[in-house]
Amino acid sequence: MSTNSQDQEIDLGQVFQKIKDFFNFFLDSIFDFILFIKRNIIVLIILVAIGFGVGFFLDKNNKAYSHTILVTPNFGSSDYLYAKIDLLNAKNKEKDTLFLNSIGIKDIENFGKIEIEPIIDVYKFIANKPENFDLIKLMAEDGDLQKIIENDITSKNYPIHNIKFSTKGTTNYKKTVEPILAFLNTSEYYESIKKQNLQNIQEKIIANDSTIVQINSLLNEFASTSSNNQKNDKLVYYNENSQLNDIIETKEALVEEQGNNRINLINSDKIIKEISSTINIKNTEWIKNKMKIIIPFVLLFCFFLLIVFRNFYKDQIAKRNY
């Protein structure tokens, strides 16, 4: 028993000694680092100043700008829209100047990557479309809802999409946005669909207006009859007339439909309808416009690495000489 007790005391003593050695090493390392900073403070200040100056110059001369165009594809043209953007990006990567010039894009050497992504909005996706809501519920039973609403098949069917592209230097609407939209709206098939759709909406508006006039005539006739039935300023009460209620509800539905039809006329005048565009946003993604911070850190890291390598080299030479 005494032997086991002594062994345990020795083991605990070794553990505490190792912990003590570790803390001593840690504190010595901190103090060595402080001494290192003190010995090289002038060099470190010079490196930071040089790095900041170089980084400031690089940031000032950063001419990368981002631009966005919010669009909505009409007449089921989502796949067409994505295919057109892919084609435009492929031609740009190939630097096909003949193609890009033919669609009106100027300053091709300054034109960067172009891509498209959906604006994920499930509420607009299922608004007034019970079949879309049922579809999402059905798909969610067999998988993760988040993945479903973000996958390629679902995302292409969202109503609004964001086209993003970059340029070296600023641009203007006429030089880039206008040619891109013109290119996206060049399709004989969808152009014919658009014309027929606009014609259908206009005919629907005319028919609904005619129906509303007839309903108003019936309501006026009913109001006139009711007025004639009143005698001696006494109120006349009528039992609920289901046909009259149906007529009033029909009129309300038609008025609402007419409002939607007139909005659709505005939204359907283009195959790919532009909602808004934002141009000339200075690109600060990743390391862009952050060089004044990054360059000093890179110089300091290289300096520390050089010191470590130098000490390692000296230690190895000393071992071999010994």
Stockholm file with secondary structure:
# STOCKHOLM 1.0

chainA/1-322         MSTNSQDQEIDLGQVFQKIKDFFNFFLDSIFDFILFIKRNIIVLIILVAIGFGVGFFLDKNNKAYSHTILVTPNFGSSDYLYAKIDLLNAKNKEKDTLFLNSIGIKDIENFGKIEIEPIIDVYKFIANKPENFDLIKLMAEDGDLQKIIENDITSKNYPIHNIKFSTKGTTNYKKTVEPILAFLNTSEYYESIKKQNLQNIQEKIIANDSTIVQINSLLNEFASTSSNNQKNDKLVYYNENSQLNDIIETKEALVEEQGNNRINLINSDKIIKEISSTINIKNTEWIKNKMKIIIPFVLLFCFFLLIVFRNFYKDQIAKRNY
#=GR chainA/1-322 SS CHHHHHHHHHHHHHHHHHHHHHHHHHHHHHHHHHHHHHHTHHHHHHHHHHHHHHHHHHHHTCCEEEEEEEEEECTTCHHHHHHHHHHHHHHHHTTCHHHHHHTTCCCGGGEEEEEEEECCCHHHHHTTCHHHHHHHHHHHTTSCHHHHHHSHHHHTTSSCEEEEEEEESCCCIIIIIHHHHHHHTCCHHHHHHHHHHHHHHHHHHHHHHHHHHHHHHHHHHHHHHHHHTCCTTCCCCCCCCHHHHHHHHHHHHHHHHHHHHHHHHHHTSSSEEEEEEEEEEECCSTTTTCHHHHHHHHHHHHHHHHHHHHHHHHHHHHHHHC
#=GC SS_cons         CHHHHHHHHHHHHHHHHHHHHHHHHHHHHHHHHHHHHHHTHHHHHHHHHHHHHHHHHHHHTCCEEEEEEEEEECTTCHHHHHHHHHHHHHHHHTTCHHHHHHTTCCCGGGEEEEEEEECCCHHHHHTTCHHHHHHHHHHHTTSCHHHHHHSHHHHTTSSCEEEEEEEESCCCIIIIIHHHHHHHTCCHHHHHHHHHHHHHHHHHHHHHHHHHHHHHHHHHHHHHHHHHTCCTTCCCCCCCCHHHHHHHHHHHHHHHHHHHHHHHHHHTSSSEEEEEEEEEEECCSTTTTCHHHHHHHHHHHHHHHHHHHHHHHHHHHHHHHC
//
